[in-house]
Amino acid sequence: MPMKKTDLEKSKALKLTHSMKQTRSERFGKGIVEVLDRREQRKLDQAKGLVPFACKLDGELAATLKERAASHPEGMTGLVDELLRKGLASS
C-alpha cells in the first residue's frame, strides 16, 4: 500500500532531523569525526577476516572486560582476541 504524501513528508523530516543530530562540527572544538555506518564497518571487518562471535558471560567478568577494553588500543575486540590467543596458547 503506497504511503500518503503527508506520511512521506513526515518520514523525510524525521530522517533529516536525525541526520542533523548525528553530524558533528568544529564549532565546539570536537572536529568532524568520520562515523562508519554498520554496512561499511561490516565490510571493513570482513576484509580483516573478522567474524561475529557471541557468547554469554558472567556479569562481573563482563564488567572487568569493559574496564580493561577502555584502556586497550583496539577496544573490546582487540582485548578479547589477545586474551583468547594467550589462553589457547597456554592450554
C-alpha positions in Angstrom: 0.0 0.0 0.0 1.6 3.3 -1.0 2.2 6.0 1.5 0.2 9.2 1.6 2.0 12.4 0.7 1.9 13.7 4.3 3.3 10.4 5.7 6.1 10.5 3.1 6.9 14.1 4.1 6.9 13.3 7.8 9.3 10.4 7.2 11.6 12.7 5.2 11.6 15.2 8.0 12.4 12.6 10.6 15.3 11.4 8.6 16.6 14.9 8.1 16.4 15.8 11.8 18.1 12.5 12.8 20.9 13.2 10.3 21.3 16.7 11.6 21.6 15.4 15.2 24.3 12.9 14.1 26.6 15.4 12.5 29.5 17.0 14.4 31.0 20.3 13.6 34.2 22.1 14.6 32.2 24.7 16.2 32.5 23.2 19.6 36.1 22.1 19.2 35.4 18.4 18.6 36.2 18.4 14.9 34.5 16.3 12.3 34.7 12.7 13.1 34.0 10.1 10.3 31.5 7.7 11.7 31.1 4.5 9.8 27.6 3.0 9.4 27.1 -0.7 10.1 27.4 -1.7 6.5 30.7 0.0 6.0 32.0 -1.4 9.3 30.9 -4.9 8.4 32.8 -4.6 5.1 36.0 -3.5 6.9 35.6 -6.3 9.4 35.2 -8.9 6.6 38.3 -7.6 4.8 40.2 -8.1 8.1 38.8 -11.7 8.3 36.8 -10.9 11.4 33.7 -13.0 12.1 30.9 -12.1 14.7 31.0 -14.4 17.7 28.5 -14.1 20.6 28.6 -15.8 23.9 27.1 -15.3 27.4 29.5 -14.2 30.2 29.2 -13.7 34.0 28.3 -10.1 34.8 31.4 -9.5 36.9 33.6 -10.9 34.1 31.9 -8.7 31.5 32.4 -5.6 33.7 36.1 -6.4 34.1 36.4 -6.8 30.3 34.7 -3.5 29.7 37.1 -1.7 32.2 40.2 -3.2 30.5 38.8 -2.6 27.0 38.5 1.1 27.8 42.3 1.4 28.0 43.1 -1.2 25.3 44.2 0.5 22.0 42.0 -1.8 19.9 39.0 -1.8 22.2 36.9 -4.8 23.2 37.6 -6.8 20.1 41.4 -6.5 20.4 41.3 -7.3 24.1 39.2 -10.4 23.7 41.4 -11.5 20.7 44.6 -11.1 22.8 43.2 -12.9 25.9 41.9 -15.8 23.8 45.1 -16.2 21.9 47.1 -16.2 25.2 44.7 -18.7 26.8 44.7 -21.1 23.8 48.5 -21.0 23.5 48.9 -22.0 27.2 46.5 -24.9 27.0 
